[in-house]
Amino acid sequence: MKESGIGSQKIIRRKGSGELEYLPDDLTIEEPLEIRIGRKVLATTMRTPGHDDELAAGFLVSEAIVHDRSQ
């Protein structure tokens, strides 16, 4: 089973002999995360899916929008 944020795509590789080889290739999946305060969009960032609440909280703290957990 793949982890969240990891996808798979088939690739075509040409061997030295000219023969084609079809192989799976793991890819990192990125999706936008829109951070809002009320209805106002504060930021949109790209991230691998998962842990969105923690990412948004870290963003708000690092940008000095909030200063502690009670906010």
C-alpha positions as CSV (number, residue, x, y, z in Angstrom):
1,M,0.0,0.0,0.0
2,K,1.3,3.4,-0.9
3,E,1.7,6.2,1.6
4,S,-0.3,9.4,1.4
5,G,1.4,11.8,-0.9
6,I,3.0,9.0,-3.0
7,G,1.6,8.1,-6.4
8,S,2.7,5.9,-9.3
9,Q,3.0,6.5,-13.0
10,K,4.2,4.2,-15.8
11,I,7.3,5.3,-17.5
12,I,8.9,4.1,-20.8
13,R,12.6,3.5,-20.8
14,R,14.6,2.7,-24.0
15,K,17.3,0.1,-23.5
16,G,20.6,0.2,-25.3
17,S,19.3,-2.4,-27.7
18,G,16.4,0.0,-28.6
19,E,13.8,-2.2,-26.9
20,L,11.2,-0.3,-24.8
21,E,10.6,-1.2,-21.2
22,Y,7.5,-0.1,-19.3
23,L,8.1,0.4,-15.6
24,P,6.2,1.9,-12.6
25,D,7.8,5.1,-11.2
26,D,6.9,6.5,-7.7
27,L,6.0,10.2,-7.7
28,T,5.5,12.7,-5.0
29,I,1.9,14.1,-5.1
30,E,1.5,17.8,-4.3
31,E,-1.8,19.6,-3.9
32,P,-2.6,23.2,-2.9
33,L,-3.7,24.0,0.6
34,E,-5.7,27.2,1.0
35,I,-5.3,28.8,4.5
36,R,-8.3,31.1,5.4
37,I,-9.2,33.2,8.3
38,G,-13.0,33.5,8.2
39,R,-13.8,33.9,4.5
40,K,-10.6,35.7,3.7
41,V,-7.9,33.7,1.9
42,L,-4.6,34.3,3.7
43,A,-2.3,32.0,1.7
44,T,-2.2,29.1,-0.7
45,T,0.7,26.8,-0.4
46,M,1.7,23.5,-2.1
47,R,2.1,20.5,0.1
48,T,2.0,16.7,0.1
49,P,-1.5,15.7,1.4
50,G,-1.8,15.0,5.1
51,H,-1.2,16.8,8.4
52,D,-3.0,19.9,7.0
53,D,-4.0,21.2,10.5
54,E,-0.4,21.1,11.7
55,L,0.9,22.8,8.5
56,A,-1.6,25.6,8.7
57,A,-0.9,26.1,12.5
58,G,2.9,26.2,11.8
59,F,2.4,28.7,9.0
60,L,0.3,31.0,11.2
61,V,3.0,30.9,14.0
62,S,5.9,31.4,11.6
63,E,4.2,34.4,10.0
64,A,3.5,35.8,13.5
65,I,-0.2,35.8,12.8
66,V,-0.8,33.9,16.0
67,H,1.6,33.7,19.0
68,D,0.3,30.8,21.0
69,R,-2.1,27.8,20.9
70,S,-4.9,29.7,22.6
71,Q,-5.4,31.9,19.5
